[in-house]
Amino acid sequence: MQKRLTKDFTNGNIPRMLLWFTLPFMASNALQVLYSTVDMVIVGQFVGTAGLSAVSQSSLIVNFVTMVCMGFSNAGQVLISQAIGAGKKKELNSIIGTLFCIIMAMGLILSLVVVAAYAVIFDWMNIPSESYDMARDYLIICGLGLFLTAGYNMVSAVLRGMGDSKRPFLFIGIASIINLVLDILFTGIMGWGVAGAGYATIIGQGVSFIFSIFYLYRKKEEFGFDFRKESFRIDKKYSRMIFSLGMPMAIQSGCINISMLFVNSMVNDIDVIASASFGVGIRIDDIFNKVSQGIQFAAMPMVSQNIGAEKPRRAKQVVWYSWLYSSAFTVLIFVVYLLFGRELFMMFSDDPLVHDMAPTFVRAILWMFPALAVMRGSNAFIQGIGNARLGMVLSILDGVVLRIGLSWLFGIGVGWGFYGFVLGYGVAAYGCAVPGMLYFLSGHWKKRRTLAEEI
């Protein structure tokens, strides 16, 4: 059982295992960002700047809800990894069944909330009038399918917890191809505009989720979940553990996205060009950010398994090599930004005014890069050991206190405008990176009781 879908990270060469485990995650994350990026590129070409702004605004809301669901999925991933590390594989069926029920119910509820409350959210965000109707169409279409996105991310989190990075890449690859083809068909050829991009997105996600469930059903003996009707139930013990871990993780994810909504609202007060430029810049940054996050996704289950197996020294080594790999990747992206910043913006929009704002965005966002290099290893460690409360506190400091506060300070208080908003958004990352690094180096985490002892 579980010979092919589960990997043992408690033995073997750490740098080699981490590298080969990381690469599919980096590719998966790149495809996942490409999935939504394709919408912006095609909309920018066929609809224009107002359509580009509409997709970027609505995507922030969709991403916020998705990240909240992912907080609970990641909680399930930590439980699965520590259970495997501790040799408690019989418990996987109950853990996975509980996670399935919680995430799907949550996805359905949040889908309805987003669709019902879009007008209130848009008014709060100061959506430009030129983009309002298109943003509404995109959000309603994508909002109705949020439970499909939540389902896909749940399956991917379970597989990550088992040490499988190849299947998530396969599933998101299917969604990306479908989305690209339908985007061109609906938005470009058939002229459905922003709504066409929304339909392409939701159909791609739906097919990917259905395919992943069908695949895992066929491989259920290796997967560790039997798919019996009676297994789709909420176990009180594991639901308590998932909510105990997942609530702080969801708040952690939500804080970062809420801060983006606030900063975006301040940028929207400038004009639609600034709104579109910020949306493009954040999308480009999201591509690089999510790709490097593949290192964190790989390191997290490796840390969890070794903590569960009571091998803290190996867990520490995972973090050191995560810092090494993320630093190398950060230097590469730093160079790409410096050399091709304007060209990156030109990929999303043909508006010269948007292109002209690219150097300003790049000069400001580069200050964030050292913090991102550090966060990959320290965040993986904090989540991997199950210290979700610390992760939540650091995210509130980063997302709410610093990101919003510094963006207002530099953009409005000091009067730096667009540059100040982006700068504040970027340097806030140090509020999470520095304390997380100090916590890891201090060794205080060694006194914590492991989750594996409670499973």
C-alpha positions in Angstrom: 0.0 0.0 0.0 1.2 3.6 -0.8 4.4 2.4 -2.4 4.1 4.7 -5.4 2.2 7.7 -4.1 4.1 8.1 -0.8 7.7 9.0 -0.4 10.0 8.6 2.6 12.0 11.7 3.4 13.4 10.5 6.7 16.4 8.9 5.0 18.6 9.7 2.1 20.5 12.7 0.6 18.6 15.9 1.6 19.9 18.3 -1.0 19.2 15.9 -3.9 15.8 14.9 -2.6 14.8 18.5 -2.0 15.9 19.6 -5.5 14.1 16.8 -7.3 11.0 17.2 -5.2 11.0 20.9 -5.7 11.2 21.0 -9.5 7.7 19.6 -10.2 6.3 22.0 -7.6 7.9 24.9 -9.2 6.6 23.8 -12.6 3.1 23.2 -11.1 3.0 26.7 -9.5 4.2 28.3 -12.7 1.4 26.6 -14.6 -1.1 27.6 -11.9 -0.1 31.2 -12.2 0.0 30.9 -15.9 -3.6 29.7 -15.7 -4.8 33.0 -14.4 -2.2 35.0 -16.2 -3.4 33.8 -19.6 -6.8 35.5 -18.8 -5.0 38.8 -18.3 -2.8 38.5 -21.4 -5.7 37.6 -23.7 -8.1 40.1 -22.1 -5.4 42.8 -22.4 -5.0 42.1 -26.1 -8.6 41.7 -27.1 -10.5 43.9 -24.6 -8.0 46.6 -23.5 -6.8 48.3 -20.4 -10.3 48.5 -18.7 -10.7 44.7 -19.2 -7.2 44.1 -17.8 -8.1 46.1 -14.7 -11.4 44.2 -14.3 -9.6 40.8 -14.4 -6.9 41.9 -12.0 -9.5 43.3 -9.5 -11.7 40.3 -9.5 -8.8 37.9 -9.3 -7.7 39.4 -6.0 -11.1 38.4 -4.5 -11.0 35.0 -6.0 -7.5 34.5 -4.8 -8.4 35.6 -1.3 -11.1 33.0 -1.0 -8.9 30.3 -2.6 -6.1 31.0 -0.1 -8.5 30.8 2.8 -9.5 27.3 1.7 -5.8 26.4 1.1 -5.1 27.3 4.7 -7.2 24.3 5.8 -5.9 22.1 3.0 -2.3 22.8 4.2 -3.4 21.9 7.7 -4.4 18.5 6.3 -1.1 18.2 4.5 0.8 18.7 7.7 -1.2 16.1 9.5 -0.7 13.6 6.6 3.1 14.2 6.5 3.6 13.8 10.2 1.4 10.7 10.3 3.6 9.2 7.5 6.8 10.2 9.3 5.5 8.6 12.5 4.5 5.4 10.7 0.8 5.9 11.4 -0.4 5.2 7.8 -3.7 3.5 8.9 -5.0 6.9 10.1 -4.7 8.4 6.6 -8.2 7.3 5.5 -9.9 9.1 8.3 -7.7 12.2 8.0 -8.3 12.4 4.2 -12.1 11.8 4.5 -12.4 14.5 7.1 -10.4 16.9 5.0 -12.6 16.2 1.9 -15.8 17.0 3.7 -14.5 20.2 5.3 -13.0 21.7 2.2 -15.9 20.9 -0.2 -18.4 22.3 2.3 -16.3 25.4 2.8 -15.8 25.9 -1.0 -19.6 25.8 -1.6 -20.4 28.2 1.2 -17.7 30.7 0.1 -18.9 30.5 -3.5 -22.3 31.7 -2.5 -20.9 34.4 -0.2 -18.8 35.9 -2.9 -21.6 36.0 -5.5 -24.0 37.5 -3.0 -21.7 40.1 -1.7 -19.9 41.3 -4.8 -21.4 44.7 -4.9 -20.4 45.5 -1.3 -16.8 44.3 -2.0 -16.5 46.3 -5.2 -17.7 49.5 -3.5 -15.1 49.0 -0.8 -12.3 48.4 -3.4 -13.1 51.5 -5.4 -13.3 49.5 -8.7 -12.9 52.0 -11.6 -16.2 52.7 -13.3 -14.7 51.7 -16.7 -14.1 48.2 -15.3 -17.0 47.7 -13.0 -19.4 45.7 -15.2 -16.7 43.5 -16.6 -15.2 42.8 -13.2 -18.7 41.9 -11.9 -19.1 39.3 -14.8 -15.7 37.8 -14.2 -16.2 37.5 -10.4 -19.7 36.0 -10.6 -18.6 33.3 -13.1 -15.4 32.4 -11.2 -17.2 32.7 -7.8 -19.7 30.1 -8.8 -16.9 27.7 -9.4 -14.8 28.4 -6.3 -15.6 25.0 -4.8 -13.9 23.4 -7.8 -10.8 25.4 -7.2 -10.9 24.5 -3.5 -11.3 20.8 -4.4 -8.3 20.8 -6.7 -6.1 22.5 -4.1 -7.3 20.0 -1.5 -6.2 17.0 -3.6 -2.9 18.7 -4.4 -2.3 19.3 -0.7 -3.0 15.7 0.2 -0.6 14.5 -2.5 2.1 17.0 -1.3 1.7 15.6 2.2 2.4 12.1 0.8 5.5 13.3 -1.0 4.0 13.3 -4.5 4.9 16.4 -6.6 4.3 14.9 -10.1 0.5 14.4 -10.0 -0.3 18.0 -9.0 1.8 19.1 -12.0 -0.2 16.8 -14.3 -3.5 18.0 -13.0 -2.7 21.7 -13.3 -1.2 21.1 -16.7 -4.6 19.8 -17.9 -6.4 22.8 -16.5 -3.9 25.2 -18.1 -4.1 23.8 -21.6 -7.9 23.8 -21.5 -7.9 27.4 -20.2 -5.6 28.6 -22.9 -7.6 27.1 -25.7 -11.0 28.3 -24.3 -9.6 31.8 -23.6 -8.6 32.2 -27.2 -11.9 30.8 -28.4 -14.3 32.6 -26.0 -12.5 35.9 -25.5 -10.8 36.3 -28.9 -12.7 34.4 -31.6 -16.2 34.5 -30.2 -15.8 38.0 -28.7 -17.3 37.2 -25.2 -14.8 39.6 -23.6 -14.0 39.3 -19.9 -16.9 36.9 -19.3 -15.3 34.5 -21.8 -12.1 34.5 -19.7 -14.2 33.7 -16.7 -15.9 30.7 -18.4 -12.5 29.4 -19.7 -11.1 29.6 -16.1 -14.0 27.7 -14.5 -14.2 25.0 -17.1 -10.5 24.3 -16.9 -10.6 24.1 -13.1 -13.7 21.8 -13.2 -12.1 19.4 -15.7 -8.9 19.3 -13.7 -10.7 18.6 -10.4 -12.8 15.8 -12.0 -9.8 14.2 -13.6 -7.8 14.3 -10.4 -10.6 12.6 -8.4 -11.1 10.0 -11.1 -7.3 9.3 -11.2 -7.1 8.9 -7.4 -10.1 6.7 -7.3 -8.4 4.3 -9.7 -5.3 4.4 -7.6 -7.1 4.3 -4.3 -5.1 1.5 -2.8 -1.9 3.4 -3.3 -3.5 6.7 -2.4 -4.5 5.6 1.1 -8.2 6.6 0.8 -10.8 3.9 -0.1 -13.5 6.3 -1.4 -16.2 4.4 0.3 -19.4 6.3 1.2 -18.9 5.8 4.9 -15.4 7.2 4.7 -16.7 10.6 3.6 -17.5 11.7 7.1 -16.0 14.2 9.6 -14.0 12.6 12.4 -14.2 14.7 15.5 -10.6 14.2 16.5 -9.1 15.0 13.1 -11.6 17.9 12.4 -10.5 19.5 15.6 -6.9 19.2 14.6 -7.5 20.4 11.1 -9.4 23.5 12.4 -6.8 24.1 15.1 -4.1 24.2 12.4 -6.2 25.4 9.5 -7.8 28.5 11.1 -4.5 30.2 11.8 -3.3 29.2 8.4 -6.4 30.5 6.7 -6.1 33.8 8.7 -2.5 33.8 7.6 -3.4 33.4 3.9 -6.3 35.8 4.3 -4.3 38.6 5.8 -1.9 38.7 2.9 -4.7 38.9 0.4 -6.7 41.4 2.4 -3.7 43.6 2.5 -3.5 43.4 -1.3 -7.1 44.5 -1.5 -6.4 47.5 0.6 -3.3 48.5 -1.3 -5.1 47.9 -4.6 -7.9 50.2 -3.3 -5.4 53.0 -2.7 -3.8 52.5 -6.1 -7.3 52.6 -7.7 -7.7 56.2 -6.4 -5.0 57.3 -8.8 -6.6 56.3 -12.1 -7.4 53.3 -14.3 -3.8 53.3 -15.8 -2.3 53.0 -12.3 -4.9 50.3 -11.5 -4.0 48.3 -14.7 -0.3 48.8 -14.1 -0.4 47.6 -10.5 -2.5 44.6 -11.6 0.1 43.7 -14.2 3.0 44.2 -11.9 1.4 42.1 -9.1 0.7 39.4 -11.6 4.3 39.3 -12.8 5.5 39.3 -9.2 3.0 36.5 -8.5 4.5 34.4 -11.2 8.0 34.6 -9.8 6.7 34.4 -6.2 4.7 31.3 -6.8 7.5 29.6 -8.7 9.9 30.1 -5.8 7.1 29.0 -3.5 7.6 25.5 -5.0 10.7 25.3 -2.7 8.5 26.0 0.3 5.9 23.4 -0.9 8.7 20.8 -1.2 10.4 21.6 2.1 7.2 21.6 4.2 6.4 17.9 4.0 10.1 17.0 4.3 10.2 19.0 7.5 6.9 17.4 8.7 8.0 13.9 8.1 11.3 14.3 9.9 9.6 16.0 12.9 7.1 13.2 13.0 10.0 10.7 12.8 11.8 12.6 15.6 14.7 13.6 13.4 15.0 17.3 14.1 18.5 17.5 12.7 17.4 16.4 9.2 14.5 18.9 9.5 17.0 21.7 10.1 19.1 20.6 7.1 16.0 20.9 4.9 15.7 24.6 5.9 19.3 25.4 5.2 19.2 23.9 1.7 15.8 25.6 1.1 17.6 28.9 1.8 20.4 28.0 -0.6 18.0 27.1 -3.4 15.7 30.1 -2.9 18.6 32.5 -2.8 19.9 31.2 -6.1 16.5 31.5 -7.7 16.0 35.0 -6.2 19.3 36.3 -7.8 18.1 34.9 -11.2 14.8 36.7 -11.0 16.4 39.9 -9.8 18.5 39.9 -13.0 15.4 39.2 -15.2 13.6 42.1 -13.6 16.5 44.5 -14.2 17.0 43.5 -17.8 13.5 42.9 -19.1 11.1 44.7 -16.7 9.5 46.8 -19.4 9.2 43.8 -21.8 7.4 41.8 -19.1 4.7 44.5 -18.8 4.4 44.6 -22.6 3.4 40.9 -22.6 0.2 41.9 -20.7 -0.8 45.2 -22.3 -0.3 47.1 -25.5 -1.0 50.4 -23.7 2.2 52.6 -23.8 1.1 54.4 -20.6 1.1 51.0 -18.7 4.6 50.3 -20.2 5.9 53.6 -18.9 5.0 52.7 -15.4 7.0 49.4 -15.5 10.3 50.9 -14.4 8.7 52.5 -11.4 7.1 49.2 -10.3 10.4 47.3 -10.8 12.5 49.8 -8.8 10.1 49.5 -5.8 9.4 45.7 -5.9 13.1 44.7 -6.0 13.5 45.7 -2.3 11.3 42.7 -1.4 13.6 40.0 -2.9 16.0 39.2 0.0 13.0 38.7 2.3 11.4 36.3 -0.1 14.6 34.2 -0.2 14.5 33.8 3.6 10.8 33.2 3.9 10.8 30.1 1.8 12.8 28.1 4.3 11.5 29.6 7.5 7.8 29.5 6.5 8.2 25.8 5.4 9.7 25.1 8.8 7.0 26.9 10.8 4.2 25.3 8.9 5.9 21.9 8.8 6.3 21.6 12.6 2.6 22.7 13.0 3.2 26.1 14.6 0.3 27.6 12.8 -0.3 30.3 15.4 3.2 31.8 14.9 2.6 31.8 11.2 -0.6 33.6 11.7 1.0 36.3 13.9 3.8 36.9 11.4 1.3 37.1 8.6 -0.8 39.7 10.5 2.3 41.7 11.1 3.3 41.4 7.4 -0.1 41.7 5.8 -2.1 44.0 8.0 0.2 46.1 10.1 3.2 46.6 7.7 1.8 46.1 4.2 -1.1 48.4 4.6 0.6 50.8 6.9 3.8 51.1 4.9 1.9 51.4 1.6 -0.1 54.3 3.1 3.0 55.9 4.6 5.1 55.8 1.5 2.3 56.3 -1.0 0.1 58.9 0.7 2.0 60.1 3.9 5.3 60.8 2.2 3.6 61.5 -1.1 5.5 59.0 -3.3 2.3 57.9 -5.0 2.5 54.7 -7.2 6.2 54.1 -6.3 5.4 54.4 -2.6 2.4 52.0 -2.7 4.5 49.3 -4.4 7.5 49.9 -2.1 5.4 49.5 1.0 3.8 46.4 -0.4 7.2 44.9 -1.0 9.3 45.8 2.1 6.5 44.6 4.4 7.7 41.0 3.7 10.6 41.6 6.2 8.0 41.6 9.0 7.5 37.9 8.3 11.0 36.9 7.1 13.2 38.2 9.9 11.2 37.0 12.9 10.7 33.6 11.2 14.4 33.2 10.6 15.2 34.2 14.2 12.6 31.6 15.5 14.3 28.9 13.5 17.8 29.8 14.6 16.8 30.2 18.3 15.9 26.5 18.7 12.8 27.3 20.9 10.7 25.1 18.6 12.4 22.0 20.1 10.3 22.3 23.2 7.0 21.8 21.2 4.9 18.7 21.3 4.7 17.1 17.8 1.4 16.6 16.1 2.3 13.0 15.4 2.0 12.3 19.1 -1.7 13.2 18.9 -2.7 11.5 15.7 
